């Protein structure tokens, strides 16, 4: 059994003692081996001896994605190239990709963390896990693949895309678990219904991550497929999937504090916020060898709780992500997140869960239009369609605090994603 109570049920004092020792060791390593951090700490007048435990964490400098890009490709590595056994990287769609290196020990820890999440979900060595995240430089596919194998389960490396084949293999192999983005699983669920395959598949569990999604979306997927659906969190800069995951109580994601030190800060002031208050998640790796990062700003917005969970784990829990600080749209002075739109639309009958937000500037005024896919029957009854649009418009105005134009479109009009869903088109950047 991968759930090791010695790691996941420590008292807070025991966890703090472990974190203190590992943080001190990490700070000494990066100061000695990474010029970037050595200069940063020297500029702040900090020496490794000044860091005696997690209470000294605020003394250390923050790290951002730009820092990784500025030191592209391997300038932040803390081990010689001969000790790096694998490379992953981000897509680089918004600039240079961020390159991540792993030592043999890093890979072993990654495997264990993912296996711990799978165990928390209910997956055992008797399950077959269909891995429908993308493989390659993206960490999702290989992260779940090696975690499933570490657990002793069968890994089925489907990768993303080719939905018809996904369903065929799911049926023929009797896969009992699937790992993919929630938006792609929603697409798969629609296709399974369309092909009348629901009674042919044996899925029991889904492990979804790589994008923000709502509790209502989780419940919708569970209802459509009659499975248990769980959240997994990670990011390539820190490790990949497996940094945190949620248990059967779905009351926050348990973060593996024995490997990752969490902080929640105000993204504007960079000051810590109180337990339970929302802010930006900051992570410090305390066991990584190849690419240890100090106080990495994830941009992910969440809150944290240190209360013991009903499942028995004492690990800190981070709440379901509201979104990313860099995903936030400011429309006529109002902060808007795609997750708010998703949550509101989940309350509406007669539409599916695919939507698109389009932001334009008309006569120097920001305008938000939301496309929603209505069921075919509404397009045969104009009064019924108008009533649906009026209802959605009202709900979105209540949820967002601003007026929104709602455009109903026919099913399958909005492009489906095989990875992370594209929810926003902001045309203001081109004006």
N, C-alpha and C positions, 0 to 999 in steps of 0.2 A: 504494500500500500504506500502510495507516494505521500499521503498526508502524514507528515511527521509532527507529532504534537510538540516535540522539543523545539521546533521552529515556529509553529503557527499558534501555539497556546502559551507562549512565554508570558510571564508577568511583565508589566511595563518596566520595572527596574532591571530585570534580566535582559530585555530587549535593548534598553538604553546602554547597559554595560557592553553588550556585543557591538552596538553601533558606535560607541565611543572608540573602542579598540580598532575597529575597521576603518573609521574615518581618519584617525591619526595615522594609520598605516598608509592610507590612500593619499593623504596630503603630503606625506613625506615622499612618496613615489613620484607624484606629479611634479613636485618642486625639483626633485633631483633629475627627472627624465624628460620633462616637457618645458621647453624654453618659454613658450607662451604663458604658462601659468607661473613660472618662476618670475618673469618680468612683471606680470600682473600683481603678484603678491609683494614683490619688492617695491613697486610703485605705491602700494597701499601701506608700506612699512610693516609687512607681516612676514614672519619667519615660521617655518613648520612647528617650532616649539611653542608658538603662541596658540596653537590649536590642540586643546587637551580633550575635547569631546564635542558632542552636538550642541552644547550651549554656546560654543564659539563659532558655529556655522555662519551666523550673520557677518562675521569678520571677513569671510572669503568672498572673492569676486564672483559675479554672475557670469555665465557662459550663454551665448546665443547661437542660433543657426548661422548668423553672419560670421561669427568667429570660426566656425568649421569651414565655411566657404573661403574666408580670408587665408586659412591655412591649408587649403586644398592642395593635393589630395590627402596627404598623410601627416601633416605637420603637428597634429595633436596626439599622435600615437606615442605610447609610453614604453613600448617594447621594440626591439630590433625587428626588421622585416622577417628574419628567419623564424621568429616566434609567432608570426601571424599565419593562421591556417585558413582563414576565410575572409572575404571582403563582401560587404553589401553596400548599397548606396540608395539615396533617394532618387526620385524621377528627374529632378532638376528642371521641372517645368517652369519654376519661377526664378531661375538663376542657375548658378553652378550646383551640381548635385553635392550632397554631403556624403562623404565616404566614411564607412564604418569598418573597423577591423576587429577581429576576434582571435584570441589565443585559444589553444586547446581547452584550457580550463574555462574560458568564457563560454565556449560552446556547450560544455558539460553543465554549467550553471543555467544557461538558457534552456537546455533540454529539460532540466529538472523543474524550472519555473513553469514552463508550459504544461508539463505533466501534472504539476500541482493544481493548475487551473482545471485541467481535464478531470482530475480526480474529484475536485470540488463540484464539478458539473454532474458527475455520476458515471463518467466513462471508466471502463476497466479494461484489462488485457483481453477480455472476451469480445470487445467491440471492434467494429471496422469504421475507421474515420475517413470520410471522403473530404480531402483537402481541396477546396475550391477557391482558395486565394491564389493570386498570381505567384508563380515561381520566378527564379532569376535573381536580379539584384534587390528586388522588393523582399522585405523580411517575412512577409505573411506566410507564403507557401512553405518554405523550408522550416520556418519557426514551428508551425503546427505539425509539420511532417515529422521532424525529429523528436518533438515532444510526445507525439502519439507512439512512436517506436520506443522511446525511453520508458513509457508506461507499460509497453508490452502489447499494445493494441496493433491492429493492422492499419497501416497508412495507405490510402488510395490516392495517389498524386494526380488528381484530375486537372489541377490548375483552374483558371477562370475561363469562361466562355463555352461555346458549343453546348447550349442548354439542352438540346434533345439528347445528346450523348450523356450529359450529366445524369439525366433522369434514367436513361437506359442502364447505365452502370450501377446507379443507385439501386435499381430494381434487381438486376441480374446478380449483383454481388451481395445483396442484402445488407447494404451499409446501414449502420445504426446511429451514426453521428456524422455531422457535416460541419465544416469550418469555412466561413466565407464572410463577406460584408453583409450587413443586414439588408441593404437595398437589393443586393443580388439574390439573397434568399427569398425576399418578397417576390422578385421576378420568377424565381424557380417555383415558388408556391403557386403563382398564377398559372405557370406552364403545366405543372402537375395536375391542376384542376382541369385545364383545357384538354390535356391528353387523357383524362380520366384514369390517372395512375395512383390516386391517393391510397386505394386499398391494396396496391401492389408493392408499396415501399414499406420499409421497416424502420424508418428513422425514429429515434427516441430523443436525441439531443442535438442542439445546434450551438456552436460557439461562434459568436459574431463580434466583429470589431472593425477597426481601421477607419471608422467614421462615426460622428455623433448620431445617436438615434434616441427616440423617446421610449418611455415605459409603455405607452399605448401601442407603439409599433411592435414592441416585443410581444405584447398580449395578442395583437392581431396575427402575428406569425404563428404563435403557439396555437391559436384557434384554427387557423387555416390548415396546419399540418399535424395538429394533435401531438405536439412534441414539447419538450422543455427547452427553452431558448435562454442562453446566458451571454453575458457581456465579457469580453476579454480586452484588456488595454495594454498598449505598448507603443513604442516609437523607435525607429531604427537608431536614432542617435544614442538612446539609452541602452537598448538591447534588441528590441523587436517585441512582438506579442509575448505576453507572459509577465509583464510588470505587475499587473493586477487582474483580478477577475471576480465575478460575483457568485455567491453560493445560492442555495435553494431558497433563501429568504429574500433575495433581490433587494437588499437594503444597503446598497453601496458596494463598491468593489474593494475586496481585500487586497491591500498593496503589500508586496513582499519586502517588508522593512529590513529584513536581514541582509538584503542586497541593495535596496534603494531608499535613500533618506528623503521623505517628502516634506515640503514646505508649501504653504499657501500664502501668497502675497497679493497686495493691491497692485495691479499692473501699471498704475499711474504713479503711485508714490514709491513703489518697490518695498513698502513696509509690510511686515507680517500682519495677517488678519486673525481674528479670534477663531477658535474652534467652532465649526458650524457656519461660519460666514463664507460667502463665495469670493473667490479670487483666482489668481493664476497658479497653476501647479508648477512647482520648481522641484527638480529631482537631482540628487547627488548619488552617483554610483559609489558603492563602498567595497565591491569585490571585483570590479572589472579590471582586467590587466592591460589589454591592448589599447583601449580607448576609455580611460576613466574621465568622467566629466564632473566638474564642481558646479553645483547650483545652476543646472541647465534650465533655462526658461522654456517650458514646453508650449506656452501660449494657450493651453487647454484650461478652460474655466470650470472650477468645481469647488467643493468644500470638503472638509475632513472631519472625521469623528474617531475618537480613541476609545469609545465605549465597546465593551465586549459584545460580540454578535451572538444571536440566538443559536448559531451553529456551533458555538464553543470556541471559535477563533478569537484571539485577542489582537490580531493584526489591525492596524488602523484601516479605516474604510474611507474611500473617496466617493463622493456622490456621483450619480450619472452626469456626464458632462453636458453643460448647457450649449457648448460650442467652443470655438476658439476665439481668442481676442482679435486675431487677424481675420476671422470670418465675419465679424460683426459689421453690419451695414449701418451707417448713420443716414437716416432719411428724414429730412426736414427737422433735424435736431433730435430725432428719436432713435435709440439704439435698437436694432432689429437683428435677431438671430434666426436662421432657417429652422432651428429646432422649435421655435415658438410657433411658426407657421405649421410645421408638421403636427405638433400637439393639438392645435386648433382643428386642423382638417381631420384628425382621427375621430373627432366627435360627430362627424357628418356622415349620414347614410346616403347612399346613392352615388358615391365617388369612390375611387380606389386611392391608394396611398402615394401615388406618383404625382409630383407637382414641380413647377418651375417658377422661380421668382425672376422677374425682369425689371431692372431699374433703369429709368431714363430721366433726362432732364428736359422739361418742356417749359418754355418761357421762363427760364431761370428757376424753375420749381421742380424738385425731385418727385418723381411719380413711380409708385410700385404697382406692377401688375403681376397677379398670381394666376398661372394656368393650372387648372385642375381637370382631371379626366373624369367625366360624368358617364354613367351607364347609358347604353344606347337608347333605352326607352325614353329618356328625358328629351332627346332631340326630336322625338315624334310628337311632343306636346309642349308647345311654346310657353304656356302658362306654368306648367310644372317646372320647366327649365328656369324660367325667370324667378320662380319662388326659391329654387335651389340656390341660384346665384345671390339672391337677396339674403338668404340665411347665412351663406358662407361669408359674404361681405360684412355682415353684422358681427359674426364670430371673430373674424380677423381684426376688425376694428377694436373689439373688446380686448383681444389678446395682445395687440401691438400698440394700441393707443394712437393710431393714425388711420386715415381713410386709405383703402386699397381697392384697385380695380381688379375684379375677378373675371377671368375669361374661361368659360367651360369649353373643353375640347373633347373629341371622341376618344374612346379607349385606344391605347397604344400609340397615341399621337406623340407623347413625350418619349424621347429616346431612353431606352433602358441601358443600365450600366452593368458591366461585368465585374467592375471593381467599385471604387468609390463613386457614389451618385453625384452628378453635377446638378446642384440645386439652384444656382444663382448665375444670372448673366447681368453684369453691371456695365451698361453702355456709357455711363458717365465718364469712364476712364478714356473714352475715345473722343470726347467732346473738347 
